[in-house]
Amino acid sequence: MEKNSYEEARKRMVAGQLVPRGIEDTKILDAFLNIPRHLFVPDRQKKYAYEDYPLPIGWKQTISQPFIVALMTQFLHPDKGEKALEIGTGSGYQAAILVYLGCDVYSIERIPQLAEEAKEMLNSLGLEVKIKVDDGTLGWLEAGPFDKIIVTAAAEDIPQPLIEQLKNGGRLIMPVGGFFDQELTLVDKFSNDKIVRSGVGKCVFVPLLGAYGYKE
């Protein structure tokens, strides 16, 4: 597919998948128009990069469908200059969106090959993301606390270290539940350390593995 064809595919994705389903933040829509999603999927999947479904990226991992990435980003309310932690770097696409929106992004990936591929792609696009290979359920203590935390894999509950590393006034979003019955869950942390959780919709993500997630 030629460059112009990919650009047209991005426009169709935004106009046909995101806007009609309630993605209305113009900064987020602009990010989806400008970040080349096809570069974050394997060569054999590029022709499907802008379709409305998740795609395999290797090692039993996926890149989420565009709408889910946009929905989680919109619920997160990322703002310029905020420090954001992503659990599950995957291909690097979600991190790229957050950088485009002006966040200082830290990302944890447990699979070394994915972390390296994501780092190379992000660097090639001039997008700075701090990536490390580790157990994402433990968070990134030395880099915290974080204004925003996004988790792109599901656990039975929100890992306590992530709640502790969320700033007062911060927000976290992640899928919570079993393997096939998950709720996209928001956590708002207030200045008195009060935590308010709210479910915002059903979803299906790969399992979050680690000390505070599912076991291998």
Beta strands, then each sheet from edge to edge (+ up, - down):
strand 1: 55-58
strand 2: 61-63
strand 3: 83-87
strand 4: 104-109
strand 5: 129-133
strand 6: 146-151
strand 7: 166-177
strand 8: 182-189
strand 9: 195-203
sheet 1: 1+ 2-
sheet 2: 5+ 4+ 3+ 6+ 7+ 8- 9+
end
